[in-house]
Amino acid sequence: MTARGVRLSRVMRPFRDDTGSGSVLAIAVIAALLMMAALLMTLVTALSARHQLQGAAEAAALAGADVAAGFLGGYPCLAAARVAAGNGVELADCDVADAIVSVQAHRVVLGVDVTVAARAGPGPQ
């Protein structure tokens, strides 16, 4: 063998066997699983917050509809805003037409502004 061949074989010796490749593969699989778990947790948090926001908007619309129908005194949109604030939600819009109250509520969830709408009023006659 030439001196060049001896030097190359010494340099390449660590790369010729598979010793330790299982550890590298295990670390890669664990890292991929942790990344998927983090993504899933973020998605679950966002969906949970959206459902909570939707419930708060529906409660606000119902409170406004009770006032608009005359069951309670006051202004429908003010009652809706109070209920929304009690649920930690900001009311973006409130419209009253023929005892039907439509509201839009929004909240920032994970840096994204989420807006939901709800409507409430008397049932069919």
Buried (B, 14 or more C-beta within 10 A) or exposed (E): EEEEEEEEEEEEEEEEEEEEEEEEEEEEEEEEEEEEEEEEEEEEEBEEBBEBBBBBBBBBBBBBBBBBBEEEEEEBBBBBBBBBEEBEBEBBEBEBEEBBBBBBBBBEBEEEEBEBBBBBBEEEE
